[in-house]
Amino acid sequence: MFLKKNFPQFCLIFSILLLVYIIYRSEIFWEGTRSNYYSSYYFLSSVFIIFSIITFFLNEKLNKYLLIIIFSITLSFYSFEAYLNYQFFKKYRIYKSEIGINYDVRSKLEIYNDLNKTNNYVVDIGGKYYFSMEKKENLLPLSGISNSKTIHCNENGYYSIYDSDRYGFNNPNESWDEDNIEYLIVGDSFVHGNCVNRPNDISSVLRNLSNKTVLNLGYEHHRGPLLEYASLREYLTPSIKKIIWVYFEGNDLIDLKNELNSKILRNYMDDLEFSQNLKSKQNKINKIARKIIESKKIHKKEHNRFLKSIKLYNTRTLLKQITSPKSQPLLQPEFKEILKLTNELALKNNAKLFFIYLPEYERFKTNYDNKNYISVKKIINELNITFIDINYEVFEKELDPLKLFPFSMPGHYNVEGYKKVAEKIYELTKN
């Protein structure tokens, strides 16, 4: 009864509070670094405010009908959100029945707090967090905190955790002391090893197969071709025999578009002598990374599932996929230039460069747009770089390619997927 009589006032208050919350998230929480993302939410809150003002001029009967309609729509959305949550929790039951233990449903923040009660753990960071501090610090780190137990991610029922090396990468620390290195691998989260433990990541499988030294420069969080080239420039060591460049079709070109806005990263393309001398600045990198970990950006971004449900997280994600289906980004001319520079760097160091093309989950679930694959392969062939198509070599030979993903759901590869990818890379590069 109260809501029916005060419907216009309620709408206006809700709309204003929504706008205030959006301003807080966009301009305070994210410090204006994600304004484009929140532009649609600004528009939506403005529509709500205009609508709430209009309700003051409508008669009581019409407002009553509007209240019924809004209540029905809201109830429908939350019922659908509950259904999506039910589907999500199916994998927990599958995991319990197959493995015999419970799926770890804690957020990264929760496990970080739990583990730090008795030990000193950190979480992996990078990408957008470092970009937001680039101007302030006049430094763009390319790795995480060194010599630390690093909490990674959970897609397989458990949180992967690794001991970072002296430069903050996912390697045995002693690998950097070797005189002869068989493989140096660059890439994003798939190379980093999301979300499996050693010895199940690509680099570890290659170490075991070759019985030789492998250095992994992979790192997650919006890492594309320019960041990977910068990593090579900063951490390339002598006596590298093979450089493995791992390209992921799901987001590498999207990440490159964002990377080109970084002044520091641009310097790597424009000046072949440019360096941030990151090897000598690991202490500073550690300080920056720890500051981010302790800041609101790492902690507050971790929401429990109840809060996500209140915000209709799954429903909004699904609607975004339906209304804005994933399209292939434009292949920027800088992509070819970066690979050209990478090949020249490899030749200068007497190393052989291999380009590994990884397929994404959507390729096996949708009518996939393959035009960028053709364009990327053409560029790699023009540069006379060996092209290895993991989709053709591995996934197309599976009766069910989705079994190489955790619970056949979107994400990174599972243990079996990483193993088969690494085995094929070894087979095609060992000679």
Steps between C-alpha positions, in 0.01 A plus 500: 500500500780743590681435174181539297432843651859617476596339172629821329712594802640147521591500130678834528698401811598168344610670178713757682661234719574293190668800335706571812611136513603506133698821552672341801591184306616686191677806638608402853533121512654471151639857501353573158695223327184315388282790389412333169371192681272707725368727223203268436420497873505882507251496215279246678495697827411816307205320341387386846515856634296633209250218545469568874431868436227408251327280760428813712266619223312173453179410677494246783342226291766517231775502761340191655525318167859614458582367847347161412695488172831593666445251781424224249805579288723514809367169627560344158859622488582367845331169426714470187810596701417222747472255211840606363651458845351153517666414168827645626496283811450188292876479450547493878288185518686349203831575669382350829379181331813456284775613736343422835574837660316831503557766235672801658239776468701768679586821317865591444468759776365240743775249431759781514380600846474139618849400387664814637387411850794259522718570194611781273311470172441746217265503202590533135437844353589699193340642189233757576627553855848590381363714217303709748824583685727545198509880501527528877786249534665569162543124478302217343577164666464189288486240777390445858663487841821300517584198716149465641225243528257644246126428503390465142147394405231234525321342205560134583369485856816614678713814510826462314797634695859530378835617635603801293861536388741788557319712239143413595429241229375143534835320480732300722739772616812306399395506134652847467844366597522257210746573218295324232124554476304285258169690508404857584121530496300824483124535515204588717310304764525172308879519521484630857327173590142599588358314707714189552797422720844391393583262341180533292558838333644518147852598612523221758384237252764622254766477772405142573480397134826664391689459826639844423466852636181695424440864591139619522435874450123456482272709716127555517277809528444657157838404356531537124773504232663830599537401867642167389753666270596736783553196726737351246694824478534520878561136593656332197819323609793369289512142376127472425440234236127536440256782565139379525252782434155387614210691344145465638226583252254592776644835604854569374389754239263666746785527750729645234252780433519599868878458519555746220370773733799448732783746444754268662399203285510716187864573578588135446381528140639845426844461658689171471738614776223580746484305826345546842780285646240298686743231614670756722171646625334194649492652847304796365271265306435307821408821682263611224336158482459471877347845509244390242427178688433690820292760319127493443546396137610148583293452811171663411475357152447159658127466562340197656235321298213651699605857414550399137147362499360823645669685212364244249855422391424186299190647336683818398789297361267282294300799372823672399604192304162484325463871422868554421626174353875466501645637179848463365703819566685666219849369437713807568806562279707512820446125542715421197761753607525343847545150358756633252697657784468178701636291214791740454572478873498119480734495200734747670525257791536191278166366620222335301155664532182291502149650491243288687132571424261407786122462444238641737196329647250689281649342187336172601166641616406760238508568128852633534630794296835375371617801298765613749649152507556521125649851526729411792626186329571695181708755694699229679570320172607827334751552781632146447416398858400141571122491560355224721119476505399336829136492395589281200772302676314428824138611534366391160631150569288469814154347485395758757735804503312646798634227726832686494335788690409488871164317527452571127428861599657830383842566644860397452605146419489230766791271592434272203468798265828659608674162477387433145592853389848473653557153352416628153725806542786270603436259213506779239794699640742242642712470185 
